[in-house]
Amino acid sequence: MNWKERMDIEANIETIWRLFDWDNQQRIMPQVVENKLIEETEGKIGTKFQQKYKEGKRVETYIVEVLEYEDTPAYKHLKVGFTLAKTFNIRAAYTLHKKDEHHTVFEYSGSNEGINLFGKIMLKLGSTKGNQKVVTDFMKRVQQEALKDERNAV
Protein backbone atom coordinates (compact mmCIF):
# COMPACT_ATOMS: atom_id res chain seq x y z
CA MET A 1 0.00 0.00 0.00
CA ASN A 2 1.34 3.41 -0.99
CA TRP A 3 0.01 6.92 -0.53
CA LYS A 4 0.90 10.48 -1.51
CA GLU A 5 -1.31 13.44 -0.68
CA ARG A 6 -0.86 17.22 -0.78
CA MET A 7 -2.57 20.00 1.11
CA ASP A 8 -2.19 23.78 1.24
CA ILE A 9 -2.06 25.07 4.81
CA GLU A 10 -2.43 28.74 5.69
CA ALA A 11 0.47 28.71 8.13
CA ASN A 12 4.15 29.54 8.20
CA ILE A 13 6.44 26.66 7.25
CA GLU A 14 8.27 26.88 10.62
CA THR A 15 4.99 26.65 12.56
CA ILE A 16 4.10 23.41 10.77
CA TRP A 17 7.65 22.00 10.98
CA ARG A 18 7.66 22.35 14.78
CA LEU A 19 4.75 19.88 14.92
CA PHE A 20 7.16 17.20 13.65
CA ASP A 21 9.66 17.79 16.49
CA TRP A 22 9.86 14.62 18.56
CA ASP A 23 8.50 16.51 21.58
CA ASN A 24 5.40 17.72 19.68
CA GLN A 25 4.48 14.67 17.63
CA GLN A 26 1.82 13.48 20.07
CA ARG A 27 -0.24 16.52 19.08
CA ILE A 28 -0.50 15.23 15.51
CA MET A 29 -0.19 11.51 16.35
CA PRO A 30 -2.33 11.06 19.49
CA GLN A 31 -1.93 7.25 19.49
CA VAL A 32 1.81 7.68 20.07
CA VAL A 33 1.99 7.48 23.85
CA GLU A 34 5.77 7.63 24.22
CA ASN A 35 8.69 8.87 22.16
CA LYS A 36 12.14 8.20 23.64
CA LEU A 37 15.46 9.13 22.01
CA ILE A 38 17.79 6.12 21.73
CA GLU A 39 20.55 7.38 19.46
CA GLU A 40 21.07 10.83 17.98
CA THR A 41 23.30 11.39 14.98
CA GLU A 42 24.79 14.53 13.51
CA GLY A 43 22.61 15.67 10.62
CA LYS A 44 19.67 13.64 12.01
CA ILE A 45 19.85 10.79 9.44
CA GLY A 46 20.22 7.56 11.40
CA THR A 47 18.73 9.01 14.60
CA LYS A 48 16.62 6.39 16.39
CA PHE A 49 13.68 6.68 18.75
CA GLN A 50 11.72 4.10 20.66
CA GLN A 51 8.07 4.81 20.10
CA LYS A 52 5.01 3.32 21.78
CA TYR A 53 1.73 3.31 19.88
CA LYS A 54 -1.60 2.52 21.53
CA GLU A 55 -4.40 0.92 19.53
CA GLY A 56 -7.33 0.16 21.80
CA LYS A 57 -5.88 -1.57 24.87
CA ARG A 58 -2.82 -2.85 23.03
CA VAL A 59 0.50 -0.97 23.07
CA GLU A 60 3.10 -1.71 20.39
CA THR A 61 6.74 -0.71 20.89
CA TYR A 62 9.04 -0.23 17.91
CA ILE A 63 12.14 1.66 16.81
CA VAL A 64 11.73 4.60 14.42
CA GLU A 65 14.77 5.56 12.34
CA VAL A 66 15.24 8.84 10.48
CA LEU A 67 16.01 7.86 6.86
CA GLU A 68 16.04 11.32 5.23
CA TYR A 69 16.19 14.80 6.71
CA GLU A 70 16.43 18.28 5.22
CA ASP A 71 15.72 21.61 6.88
CA THR A 72 16.08 24.81 4.84
CA PRO A 73 14.06 28.04 5.10
CA ALA A 74 11.88 27.11 2.10
CA TYR A 75 11.91 23.30 2.20
CA LYS A 76 11.57 20.80 5.06
CA HIS A 77 11.63 17.02 4.70
CA LEU A 78 11.56 14.14 7.17
CA LYS A 79 11.35 10.49 6.20
CA VAL A 80 11.17 7.77 8.84
CA GLY A 81 10.94 4.01 8.78
CA PHE A 82 9.99 1.32 11.26
CA THR A 83 8.77 -2.26 11.53
CA LEU A 84 5.49 -2.70 13.37
CA ALA A 85 4.71 -5.94 15.23
CA LYS A 86 7.23 -7.89 13.09
CA THR A 87 4.49 -7.73 10.44
CA PHE A 88 4.60 -4.40 8.60
CA ASN A 89 7.49 -2.38 7.18
CA ILE A 90 6.32 1.24 7.25
CA ARG A 91 7.88 4.32 5.63
CA ALA A 92 6.43 7.81 6.05
CA ALA A 93 7.64 11.10 4.60
CA TYR A 94 6.55 14.59 5.59
CA THR A 95 7.56 17.37 3.20
CA LEU A 96 6.86 21.09 3.46
CA HIS A 97 7.28 23.64 0.63
CA LYS A 98 7.09 27.32 1.52
CA LYS A 99 4.78 29.27 -0.82
CA ASP A 100 5.06 32.53 1.14
CA GLU A 101 5.23 33.65 4.79
CA HIS A 102 1.69 32.43 5.53
CA HIS A 103 1.16 29.54 3.10
CA THR A 104 2.82 26.13 2.97
CA VAL A 105 2.28 23.03 0.84
CA PHE A 106 2.26 19.91 3.00
CA GLU A 107 2.96 16.54 1.35
CA TYR A 108 2.46 13.28 3.17
CA SER A 109 3.62 10.12 1.46
CA GLY A 110 4.57 6.63 2.45
CA SER A 111 4.20 2.92 2.16
CA ASN A 112 3.06 0.01 4.28
CA GLU A 113 4.37 -3.38 3.22
CA GLY A 114 3.56 -6.75 4.74
CA ILE A 115 6.82 -8.52 5.60
CA ASN A 116 5.32 -11.93 6.31
CA LEU A 117 2.28 -13.85 5.12
CA PHE A 118 0.07 -12.49 7.91
CA GLY A 119 1.06 -8.89 7.11
CA LYS A 120 0.44 -9.37 3.40
CA ILE A 121 -2.99 -10.89 4.04
CA MET A 122 -3.92 -8.10 6.50
CA LEU A 123 -3.04 -5.44 3.91
CA LYS A 124 -5.05 -7.20 1.20
CA LEU A 125 -8.07 -7.44 3.52
CA GLY A 126 -7.79 -3.78 4.61
CA SER A 127 -10.09 -1.37 2.86
CA THR A 128 -8.67 1.29 0.57
CA LYS A 129 -11.33 3.66 1.84
CA GLY A 130 -10.29 3.04 5.46
CA ASN A 131 -6.63 3.56 4.65
CA GLN A 132 -7.40 6.80 2.82
CA LYS A 133 -9.36 8.01 5.86
CA VAL A 134 -6.31 7.47 8.09
CA VAL A 135 -4.16 9.56 5.73
CA THR A 136 -6.80 12.30 5.38
CA ASP A 137 -7.43 12.44 9.14
CA PHE A 138 -3.70 12.79 9.83
CA MET A 139 -3.35 15.63 7.33
CA LYS A 140 -6.36 17.44 8.79
CA ARG A 141 -4.90 17.07 12.29
CA VAL A 142 -1.61 18.64 11.11
CA GLN A 143 -3.59 21.48 9.51
CA GLN A 144 -5.73 22.06 12.65
CA GLU A 145 -2.72 22.11 14.99
CA ALA A 146 -0.77 24.44 12.68
CA LEU A 147 -3.71 26.85 12.43
CA LYS A 148 -4.13 26.76 16.22
CA ASP A 149 -0.43 27.66 16.65
CA GLU A 150 -0.68 30.43 14.02
CA ARG A 151 -3.64 32.00 15.87
CA ASN A 152 -1.81 31.77 19.21
CA ALA A 153 1.29 33.43 17.73
CA VAL A 154 -0.61 36.57 16.70
C-alpha positions in Angstrom: 0.0 0.0 0.0 1.3 3.4 -1.0 0.0 6.9 -0.5 0.9 10.5 -1.5 -1.3 13.4 -0.7 -0.9 17.2 -0.8 -2.6 20.0 1.1 -2.2 23.8 1.2 -2.1 25.1 4.8 -2.4 28.7 5.7 0.5 28.7 8.1 4.1 29.5 8.2 6.4 26.7 7.3 8.3 26.9 10.6 5.0 26.6 12.6 4.1 23.4 10.8 7.6 22.0 11.0 7.7 22.4 14.8 4.8 19.9 14.9 7.2 17.2 13.7 9.7 17.8 16.5 9.9 14.6 18.6 8.5 16.5 21.6 5.4 17.7 19.7 4.5 14.7 17.6 1.8 13.5 20.1 -0.2 16.5 19.1 -0.5 15.2 15.5 -0.2 11.5 16.4 -2.3 11.1 19.5 -1.9 7.3 19.5 1.8 7.7 20.1 2.0 7.5 23.8 5.8 7.6 24.2 8.7 8.9 22.2 12.1 8.2 23.6 15.5 9.1 22.0 17.8 6.1 21.7 20.6 7.4 19.5 21.1 10.8 18.0 23.3 11.4 15.0 24.8 14.5 13.5 22.6 15.7 10.6 19.7 13.6 12.0 19.8 10.8 9.4 20.2 7.6 11.4 18.7 9.0 14.6 16.6 6.4 16.4 13.7 6.7 18.7 11.7 4.1 20.7 8.1 4.8 20.1 5.0 3.3 21.8 1.7 3.3 19.9 -1.6 2.5 21.5 -4.4 0.9 19.5 -7.3 0.2 21.8 -5.9 -1.6 24.9 -2.8 -2.8 23.0 0.5 -1.0 23.1 3.1 -1.7 20.4 6.7 -0.7 20.9 9.0 -0.2 17.9 12.1 1.7 16.8 11.7 4.6 14.4 14.8 5.6 12.3 15.2 8.8 10.5 16.0 7.9 6.9 16.0 11.3 5.2 16.2 14.8 6.7 16.4 18.3 5.2 15.7 21.6 6.9 16.1 24.8 4.8 14.1 28.0 5.1 11.9 27.1 2.1 11.9 23.3 2.2 11.6 20.8 5.1 11.6 17.0 4.7 11.6 14.1 7.2 11.3 10.5 6.2 11.2 7.8 8.8 10.9 4.0 8.8 10.0 1.3 11.3 8.8 -2.3 11.5 5.5 -2.7 13.4 4.7 -5.9 15.2 7.2 -7.9 13.1 4.5 -7.7 10.4 4.6 -4.4 8.6 7.5 -2.4 7.2 6.3 1.2 7.2 7.9 4.3 5.6 6.4 7.8 6.0 7.6 11.1 4.6 6.5 14.6 5.6 7.6 17.4 3.2 6.9 21.1 3.5 7.3 23.6 0.6 7.1 27.3 1.5 4.8 29.3 -0.8 5.1 32.5 1.1 5.2 33.6 4.8 1.7 32.4 5.5 1.2 29.5 3.1 2.8 26.1 3.0 2.3 23.0 0.8 2.3 19.9 3.0 3.0 16.5 1.3 2.5 13.3 3.2 3.6 10.1 1.5 4.6 6.6 2.5 4.2 2.9 2.2 3.1 0.0 4.3 4.4 -3.4 3.2 3.6 -6.8 4.7 6.8 -8.5 5.6 5.3 -11.9 6.3 2.3 -13.9 5.1 0.1 -12.5 7.9 1.1 -8.9 7.1 0.4 -9.4 3.4 -3.0 -10.9 4.0 -3.9 -8.1 6.5 -3.0 -5.4 3.9 -5.1 -7.2 1.2 -8.1 -7.4 3.5 -7.8 -3.8 4.6 -10.1 -1.4 2.9 -8.7 1.3 0.6 -11.3 3.7 1.8 -10.3 3.0 5.5 -6.6 3.6 4.7 -7.4 6.8 2.8 -9.4 8.0 5.9 -6.3 7.5 8.1 -4.2 9.6 5.7 -6.8 12.3 5.4 -7.4 12.4 9.1 -3.7 12.8 9.8 -3.3 15.6 7.3 -6.4 17.4 8.8 -4.9 17.1 12.3 -1.6 18.6 11.1 -3.6 21.5 9.5 -5.7 22.1 12.6 -2.7 22.1 15.0 -0.8 24.4 12.7 -3.7 26.8 12.4 -4.1 26.8 16.2 -0.4 27.7 16.6 -0.7 30.4 14.0 -3.6 32.0 15.9 -1.8 31.8 19.2 1.3 33.4 17.7 -0.6 36.6 16.7 
